[in-house]
Amino acid sequence: MYRSLTGTPRDVALLVARLLLAYIMVMHSWKKIDAGLFDTAAVFAKFGIPLAIGAASFTIVVELVFSVSVALGVRMVLPGAMMTFVMAGAIWFVHGKNGLFMADNGWALVGTIICATLILMSTGPGRFSVDELLSRQAARRMEQTQAIPRQTVSV
């Protein structure tokens, strides 16, 4: 019977996946920042994306916030949902009509980003993450709180 990774190998795999995905997305965001907001918006408009300046701004912010969130492994669900929305828009407006393959500007990379994002949203970031650190601290505080003796107050 096949079993998926558990323990440290699973956490290392999740860390590597998070860091690679974050790197890919921060580079895509940086390319838009380097081109400038108005030039990026002009490209968006050429693809028929409505409210191009707003869409370009939103896309840049989402890609940056998502990259940081995924790299650190902190609160990934909302940024992940927003990234999935942005990538679905990229398929709808830009890549979907070109087929699958990247040589034809198809949607393979965008689809892979969506898959990786959904998997990380489903599995969580793993042990080597800020979320895990925060979770451990919260559990420790809860243990300390429960260890405080209860006093009854009579009125």
Residue frames as a rotation matrix with the C-alpha (Angstrom) as fourth column:
MET 1
0.582 0.813 0.000 0.00
0.813 -0.582 0.000 0.00
0.000 0.000 -1.000 0.00
TYR 2
-0.238 -0.661 0.711 1.36
0.628 -0.663 -0.407 3.40
0.741 0.350 0.573 -0.97
ARG 3
0.480 0.323 -0.816 1.78
0.838 -0.443 0.318 5.98
-0.259 -0.836 -0.483 1.74
SER 4
0.705 -0.222 0.673 2.59
0.178 -0.864 -0.471 9.65
0.686 0.452 -0.570 1.43
LEU 5
-0.390 -0.919 0.056 5.52
0.270 -0.172 -0.947 11.30
0.880 -0.354 0.316 3.16
THR 6
0.806 0.558 -0.198 5.24
0.358 -0.193 0.914 11.85
0.471 -0.807 -0.355 6.90
GLY 7
0.601 -0.553 -0.577 7.32
0.656 -0.072 0.752 13.52
-0.457 -0.830 0.319 9.57
THR 8
0.053 -0.710 -0.702 10.49
0.013 -0.703 0.711 15.36
-0.999 -0.047 -0.028 8.67
PRO 9
-0.764 -0.350 0.542 10.61
0.521 0.160 0.838 14.32
-0.380 0.923 0.060 4.98
ARG 10
0.148 0.905 0.399 7.08
0.979 -0.192 0.074 15.71
0.144 0.380 -0.914 4.53
ASP 11
0.710 0.137 -0.690 7.99
0.417 -0.872 0.255 18.97
-0.567 -0.469 -0.677 6.25
VAL 12
-0.369 -0.892 -0.261 11.17
0.124 -0.326 0.937 19.35
-0.921 0.313 0.231 4.19
ALA 13
-0.604 0.213 0.768 9.22
0.796 0.218 0.565 18.70
-0.048 0.952 -0.301 0.97
LEU 14
0.525 0.851 0.001 6.63
0.851 -0.525 0.019 21.31
0.017 -0.009 -1.000 1.96
LEU 15
0.393 -0.472 -0.789 9.36
0.195 -0.796 0.573 23.82
-0.899 -0.379 -0.221 2.80
VAL 16
-0.695 -0.690 0.202 11.10
0.307 -0.030 0.951 23.30
-0.650 0.724 0.232 -0.55
ALA 17
-0.272 0.689 0.672 7.78
0.948 0.072 0.311 23.54
0.166 0.721 -0.673 -2.42
ARG 18
0.681 0.543 -0.491 6.86
0.654 -0.753 0.076 26.73
-0.329 -0.373 -0.868 -0.56
LEU 19
0.068 -0.750 -0.658 10.23
0.083 -0.653 0.752 28.38
-0.994 -0.106 0.018 -1.21
LEU 20
-0.780 -0.335 0.528 10.24
0.510 0.147 0.847 27.47
-0.362 0.930 0.056 -4.91
LEU 21
0.068 0.894 0.442 6.67
0.974 -0.156 0.166 28.69
0.218 0.419 -0.881 -5.41
ALA 22
0.656 0.127 -0.744 7.42
0.455 -0.853 0.256 31.90
-0.602 -0.506 -0.618 -3.51
TYR 23
-0.383 -0.883 -0.273 10.52
0.176 -0.360 0.916 32.50
-0.907 0.303 0.293 -5.63
ILE 24
-0.618 0.222 0.754 8.60
0.786 0.164 0.596 31.97
0.009 0.961 -0.276 -8.88
MET 25
0.407 0.904 0.131 5.84
0.894 -0.423 0.146 34.35
0.187 0.058 -0.981 -7.80
VAL 26
0.471 -0.286 -0.835 8.10
0.319 -0.827 0.463 37.07
-0.823 -0.484 -0.298 -6.41
MET 27
-0.671 -0.734 0.102 10.03
0.327 -0.170 0.930 37.05
-0.665 0.657 0.354 -9.70
HIS 28
-0.309 0.657 0.688 6.78
0.907 -0.016 0.422 37.40
0.288 0.754 -0.591 -11.67
SER 29
0.705 0.556 -0.441 5.76
0.685 -0.695 0.219 40.26
-0.185 -0.456 -0.870 -9.40
TRP 30
0.042 -0.784 -0.620 9.19
0.289 -0.584 0.759 41.88
-0.956 -0.211 0.202 -9.68
LYS 31
-0.679 -0.248 0.691 8.96
0.711 0.011 0.703 41.76
-0.182 0.969 0.169 -13.47
LYS 32
0.271 0.866 0.419 5.72
0.866 -0.409 0.287 43.75
0.420 0.285 -0.861 -13.29
ILE 33
0.717 -0.075 -0.693 7.21
0.440 -0.722 0.534 46.23
-0.540 -0.688 -0.485 -10.80
ASP 34
-0.334 -0.940 -0.067 10.33
0.440 -0.219 0.871 46.64
-0.833 0.262 0.487 -12.93
ALA 35
-0.487 0.237 0.841 8.22
0.846 -0.109 0.521 47.34
0.215 0.965 -0.147 -16.03
GLY 36
-0.980 0.198 0.034 6.24
-0.198 -0.929 -0.313 49.91
-0.031 -0.313 0.949 -14.06
LEU 37
-0.491 0.859 0.143 2.60
0.227 0.285 -0.931 49.95
-0.841 -0.425 -0.335 -13.10
PHE 38
0.197 0.636 -0.746 1.41
-0.569 -0.546 -0.616 51.88
-0.799 0.546 0.254 -16.15
ASP 39
-0.416 -0.394 -0.819 3.27
-0.898 0.319 0.303 49.69
0.142 0.862 -0.487 -18.64
THR 40
-0.981 0.120 0.150 1.98
0.069 0.949 -0.309 46.59
-0.180 -0.292 -0.939 -16.87
ALA 41
-0.186 0.972 -0.147 -1.55
0.031 -0.144 -0.989 48.03
-0.982 -0.188 -0.003 -17.00
ALA 42
-0.001 0.131 -0.991 -1.10
-0.921 -0.386 -0.050 48.71
-0.389 0.913 0.121 -20.74
VAL 43
-0.852 -0.323 -0.411 -0.21
-0.455 0.846 0.278 45.04
0.258 0.424 -0.868 -21.29
PHE 44
-0.749 0.645 0.152 -3.23
0.301 0.536 -0.788 43.99
-0.590 -0.545 -0.596 -19.22
ALA 45
0.031 0.781 -0.623 -5.45
-0.422 -0.555 -0.717 46.29
-0.906 0.286 0.313 -21.31
LYS 46
-0.386 -0.261 -0.885 -4.04
-0.922 0.107 0.371 44.79
-0.002 0.960 -0.282 -24.52
PHE 47
-0.986 0.024 -0.164 -5.15
0.026 1.000 -0.011 41.36
0.163 -0.016 -0.986 -23.28
GLY 48
-0.279 0.955 0.104 -8.65
-0.081 -0.131 0.988 42.73
0.957 0.268 0.114 -22.68
ILE 49
-0.442 0.091 -0.893 -8.47
0.856 0.340 -0.389 42.70
0.268 -0.936 -0.228 -18.89
PRO 50
0.447 0.695 0.563 -11.07
0.463 -0.719 0.519 45.17
0.765 0.029 -0.643 -17.56
LEU 51
0.970 -0.075 0.233 -9.98
-0.220 -0.681 0.698 48.03
0.107 -0.728 -0.677 -15.28
ALA 52
0.594 -0.767 -0.242 -6.39
0.370 0.528 -0.764 47.31
0.714 0.365 0.598 -16.26
ILE 53
-0.195 -0.706 0.681 -4.74
-0.407 -0.573 -0.711 49.74
0.892 -0.416 -0.175 -13.83
GLY 54
0.269 0.389 0.881 -6.70
-0.963 0.093 0.253 48.27
0.017 -0.917 0.400 -10.91
ALA 55
0.989 0.110 -0.097 -6.12
-0.118 0.989 -0.085 44.71
0.087 0.096 0.992 -12.10
ALA 56
0.297 -0.952 -0.071 -2.38
0.160 0.122 -0.980 45.34
0.941 0.280 0.188 -12.49
SER 57
-0.223 -0.336 0.915 -2.14
-0.775 -0.509 -0.375 46.89
0.592 -0.793 -0.147 -9.02
PHE 58
0.597 0.560 0.574 -4.16
-0.791 0.528 0.307 44.07
-0.131 -0.638 0.759 -7.48
THR 59
0.904 -0.264 -0.337 -2.06
0.082 0.880 -0.469 41.42
0.420 0.396 0.817 -9.24
ILE 60
-0.032 -0.978 0.205 1.25
-0.133 -0.199 -0.971 42.93
0.991 -0.058 -0.124 -8.11
VAL 61
-0.166 0.018 0.986 0.10
-0.951 -0.267 -0.155 43.20
0.260 -0.964 0.062 -4.49
VAL 62
0.809 0.526 0.260 -1.39
-0.575 0.800 0.169 39.69
-0.119 -0.287 0.951 -4.44
GLU 63
0.691 -0.600 -0.402 1.76
0.150 0.664 -0.733 38.17
0.707 0.446 0.549 -5.95
LEU 64
-0.286 -0.835 0.470 3.97
-0.365 -0.358 -0.859 39.94
0.886 -0.417 -0.203 -3.39
VAL 65
-0.001 0.366 0.931 1.78
-1.000 -0.018 0.007 39.18
0.019 -0.930 0.366 -0.36
PHE 66
0.927 0.356 -0.120 1.33
-0.365 0.929 -0.062 35.59
0.090 0.101 0.991 -1.50
SER 67
0.358 -0.875 -0.324 5.10
0.009 0.350 -0.937 35.18
0.934 0.333 0.133 -2.00
VAL 68
-0.475 -0.519 0.711 5.88
-0.663 -0.320 -0.677 36.39
0.579 -0.792 -0.192 1.52
SER 69
0.293 0.706 0.645 3.04
-0.947 0.306 0.094 34.37
-0.131 -0.638 0.759 3.04
VAL 70
0.938 0.065 -0.341 4.10
-0.171 0.941 -0.293 31.16
0.302 0.333 0.893 1.31
ALA 71
0.072 -0.992 -0.099 7.84
-0.134 0.089 -0.987 31.65
0.988 0.084 -0.127 1.93
LEU 72
-0.594 -0.288 0.751 7.26
-0.719 -0.229 -0.657 32.15
0.361 -0.930 -0.071 5.65
GLY 73
-0.609 0.469 -0.639 4.42
0.387 0.880 0.277 29.65
0.692 -0.079 -0.718 5.88
VAL 74
-0.863 0.319 -0.392 2.08
0.252 -0.401 -0.881 32.06
-0.438 -0.859 0.266 7.58
ARG 75
-0.108 0.950 -0.291 -1.68
-0.037 -0.297 -0.954 32.40
-0.993 -0.093 0.067 7.09
MET 76
-0.888 -0.458 -0.035 -1.62
-0.076 0.070 0.995 31.02
-0.453 0.886 -0.097 3.55
VAL 77
-0.361 0.792 0.492 -5.33
0.791 0.540 -0.288 30.39
-0.494 0.285 -0.821 2.92
LEU 78
0.595 0.637 -0.490 -6.53
0.294 -0.740 -0.605 33.92
-0.748 0.216 -0.627 2.09
PRO 79
-0.023 -0.638 -0.769 -3.45
-0.707 -0.534 0.464 34.89
-0.707 0.555 -0.439 0.02
GLY 80
-0.835 -0.275 0.476 -3.69
0.051 0.823 0.566 31.46
-0.547 0.497 -0.674 -1.62
ALA 81
0.060 0.940 0.335 -7.33
0.769 0.171 -0.616 32.02
-0.637 0.295 -0.713 -2.54
MET 82
0.607 0.122 -0.785 -6.48
-0.211 -0.928 -0.307 35.44
-0.766 0.352 -0.538 -3.95
MET 83
-0.464 -0.837 -0.291 -3.56
-0.602 0.056 0.797 33.98
-0.650 0.545 -0.530 -5.95
THR 84
-0.609 0.333 0.720 -5.84
0.539 0.839 0.068 31.26
-0.582 0.430 -0.691 -7.32
PHE 85
0.519 0.828 -0.212 -8.26
0.468 -0.483 -0.740 34.01
-0.716 0.284 -0.638 -8.40
VAL 86
0.277 -0.512 -0.813 -5.44
-0.624 -0.739 0.253 35.96
-0.730 0.438 -0.524 -10.11
MET 87
-0.760 -0.625 0.176 -4.16
-0.306 0.584 0.751 32.84
-0.573 0.517 -0.636 -11.88
ALA 88
-0.187 0.784 0.592 -7.68
0.726 0.517 -0.454 31.87
-0.662 0.345 -0.666 -12.98
GLY 89
0.684 0.383 -0.621 -7.95
-0.028 -0.837 -0.547 35.36
-0.729 0.391 -0.562 -14.49
ALA 90
-0.234 -0.855 -0.462 -4.64
-0.699 -0.182 0.691 34.81
-0.675 0.485 -0.555 -16.27
ILE 91
-0.747 0.047 0.663 -6.02
0.352 0.874 0.335 31.62
-0.564 0.484 -0.669 -17.80
TRP 92
0.231 0.967 0.109 -9.31
0.688 -0.083 -0.721 33.28
-0.688 0.242 -0.684 -18.73
PHE 93
0.789 0.163 -0.592 -7.91
-0.120 -0.905 -0.409 36.45
-0.603 0.394 -0.694 -20.29
VAL 94
0.221 -0.843 -0.490 -4.46
-0.905 -0.365 0.219 35.45
-0.364 0.395 -0.844 -21.55
HIS 95
-0.626 -0.773 0.103 -3.39
-0.708 0.619 0.340 31.82
-0.326 0.140 -0.935 -21.63
GLY 96
-0.132 0.639 0.758 -6.51
-0.171 0.738 -0.652 29.68
-0.976 -0.216 0.012 -22.02
LYS 97
0.789 0.523 -0.321 -7.02
-0.354 -0.041 -0.934 30.33
-0.502 0.851 0.153 -25.71
ASN 98
0.210 -0.827 -0.522 -3.43
-0.968 -0.100 -0.231 29.29
0.139 0.554 -0.821 -26.48
GLY 99
0.547 0.024 -0.837 -3.73
-0.126 0.991 -0.054 25.68
0.828 0.135 0.544 -25.37
LEU 100
0.956 -0.103 -0.275 -1.67
0.293 0.404 0.867 23.95
0.022 -0.909 0.416 -22.73
PHE 101
0.364 -0.931 -0.028 1.95
0.931 0.365 -0.035 24.31
0.043 -0.013 0.999 -23.74
MET 102
0.418 -0.278 -0.865 4.17
0.369 -0.818 0.441 27.19
-0.830 -0.504 -0.239 -22.66
ALA 103
-0.657 -0.688 0.309 5.86
0.542 -0.145 0.828 27.39
-0.525 0.711 0.468 -26.07
ASP 104
-0.426 0.611 0.667 2.51
0.671 -0.281 0.686 28.68
0.607 0.740 -0.290 -27.34
ASN 105
-0.829 0.085 0.552 1.96
-0.389 -0.797 -0.462 30.92
0.401 -0.598 0.694 -24.26
GLY 106
-0.038 0.832 -0.553 -0.44
0.066 0.555 0.829 28.29
0.997 -0.005 -0.076 -22.95
TRP 107
0.455 0.445 0.771 -1.74
-0.657 -0.416 0.628 27.82
0.601 -0.793 0.104 -19.44
ALA 108
0.397 -0.311 -0.863 0.59
0.367 0.916 -0.161 25.03
0.841 -0.253 0.478 -18.18
LEU 109
-0.690 -0.722 -0.051 2.61
0.356 -0.277 -0.893 27.21
0.630 -0.634 0.448 -15.78
VAL 110
-0.525 0.568 0.634 -0.45
-0.723 -0.690 0.020 29.06
0.449 -0.448 0.773 -14.52
GLY 111
0.534 0.746 -0.397 -2.28
-0.456 0.650 0.609 25.77
0.712 -0.145 0.687 -13.98
THR 112
0.043 -0.629 -0.776 0.72
0.562 0.658 -0.502 24.37
0.826 -0.415 0.381 -12.12
ILE 113
-0.851 -0.303 0.430 0.80
-0.110 -0.697 -0.709 27.45
0.514 -0.650 0.560 -9.87
ILE 114
0.030 0.939 0.344 -2.90
-0.863 -0.149 0.483 26.95
0.505 -0.311 0.805 -9.11
CYS 115
0.573 0.168 -0.802 -2.30
0.044 0.971 0.234 23.25
0.819 -0.169 0.549 -8.30
ALA 116
-0.416 -0.819 -0.396 0.66
0.538 0.129 -0.833 24.00
0.733 -0.560 0.387 -6.02
THR 117
-0.722 0.202 0.661 -1.30
-0.500 -0.813 -0.299 26.75
0.477 -0.547 0.688 -4.28
LEU 118
0.352 0.936 -0.001 -4.33
-0.725 0.273 0.632 24.53
0.592 -0.222 0.775 -3.68
ILE 119
0.345 -0.305 -0.888 -2.12
0.390 0.907 -0.161 21.72
0.854 -0.291 0.432 -2.36
LEU 120
-0.734 -0.678 -0.043 -0.35
0.347 -0.319 -0.882 24.06
0.584 -0.663 0.469 0.08
MET 121
-0.412 0.678 0.609 -3.69
-0.780 -0.608 0.150 25.52
0.472 -0.413 0.779 1.16
SER 122
0.569 0.698 -0.435 -4.93
-0.435 0.704 0.561 21.97
0.698 -0.130 0.704 1.82
THR 123
0.320 -0.520 -0.792 -1.88
0.577 0.770 -0.273 20.52
0.752 -0.370 0.546 3.57
GLY 124
0.977 -0.117 -0.177 -0.76
0.064 -0.633 0.771 23.61
-0.202 -0.765 -0.611 5.46
PRO 125
0.668 -0.738 -0.097 2.80
-0.654 -0.520 -0.549 24.89
0.355 0.430 -0.830 5.47
GLY 126
0.430 -0.529 -0.732 4.37
0.355 0.844 -0.401 22.10
0.830 -0.088 0.551 7.52
ARG 127
0.634 -0.192 -0.749 6.53
0.772 0.103 0.627 22.13
-0.044 -0.976 0.214 10.63
PHE 128
-0.444 -0.874 -0.196 9.16
0.826 -0.484 0.289 24.56
-0.348 -0.034 0.937 9.31
SER 129
-0.216 0.498 0.840 6.86
0.586 -0.622 0.520 27.59
0.781 0.605 -0.158 9.20
VAL 130
-0.856 0.004 0.517 5.75
-0.315 -0.797 -0.516 30.64
0.410 -0.605 0.683 11.12
ASP 131
0.163 0.986 0.015 2.27
-0.694 0.104 0.712 29.10
0.701 -0.127 0.702 11.48
GLU 132
0.379 -0.088 -0.921 3.77
0.399 0.913 0.077 26.10
0.835 -0.397 0.382 13.28
LEU 133
-0.713 -0.693 -0.102 5.81
0.444 -0.334 -0.831 28.38
0.542 -0.638 0.546 15.55
LEU 134
-0.596 0.575 0.561 2.70
-0.667 -0.743 0.054 30.42
0.448 -0.341 0.826 16.41
SER 135
0.409 0.777 -0.479 0.72
-0.384 0.622 0.682 27.24
0.828 -0.094 0.553 17.00
ARG 136
-0.044 -0.520 -0.853 3.35
0.653 0.631 -0.419 25.90
0.756 -0.575 0.312 19.42
GLN 137
-0.917 -0.303 0.258 3.42
0.049 -0.729 -0.682 29.20
0.395 -0.613 0.684 21.31
ALA 138
-0.188 0.934 0.305 -0.38
-0.794 -0.327 0.513 29.22
0.579 -0.145 0.802 21.57
ALA 139
0.462 0.321 -0.827 -0.38
0.081 0.913 0.400 25.63
0.883 -0.252 0.395 22.86
ARG 140
-0.491 -0.724 -0.485 2.26
0.627 0.093 -0.773 26.53
0.605 -0.684 0.409 25.46
ARG 141
-0.819 0.247 0.518 0.22
-0.436 -0.855 -0.280 29.53
0.374 -0.455 0.808 26.64
MET 142
0.230 0.958 -0.173 -2.87
-0.616 0.281 0.736 27.32
0.754 -0.062 0.654 26.88
GLU 143
0.192 -0.248 -0.949 -0.97
0.522 0.845 -0.115 24.78
0.831 -0.473 0.292 29.00
GLN 144
-0.837 -0.546 -0.035 0.30
0.348 -0.483 -0.804 27.55
0.422 -0.685 0.594 31.27
THR 145
-0.495 0.738 0.458 -3.21
-0.716 -0.645 0.267 28.97
0.492 -0.196 0.848 31.61
GLN 146
0.456 0.712 -0.534 -4.68
-0.303 0.688 0.660 25.58
0.837 -0.139 0.529 32.46
ALA 147
-0.163 -0.618 -0.769 -1.96
0.617 0.544 -0.568 25.01
0.770 -0.567 0.293 35.06
ILE 148
-0.727 -0.033 0.686 -3.09
-0.384 -0.809 -0.445 28.05
0.570 -0.587 0.575 37.06
PRO 149
-0.823 0.441 -0.358 -5.00
0.568 0.631 -0.529 26.82
-0.007 -0.638 -0.770 40.12
ARG 150
-0.232 0.851 0.471 -8.68
0.238 -0.420 0.876 27.71
0.943 0.315 -0.105 40.11
GLN 151
-0.984 -0.015 -0.176 -9.92
0.174 -0.259 -0.950 29.72
-0.031 -0.966 0.258 43.05
THR 152
-0.138 0.988 0.063 -13.50
0.845 0.084 0.528 29.80
0.517 0.126 -0.847 44.09
VAL 153
-0.908 -0.057 0.416 -14.95
-0.093 -0.939 -0.331 33.11
0.410 -0.339 0.847 45.07
SER 154
-0.355 0.824 -0.442 -17.72
0.928 0.368 -0.059 33.17
0.114 -0.431 -0.895 47.64
VAL 155
-0.589 0.250 0.768 -20.19
0.044 -0.939 0.340 35.99
0.807 0.234 0.542 47.73
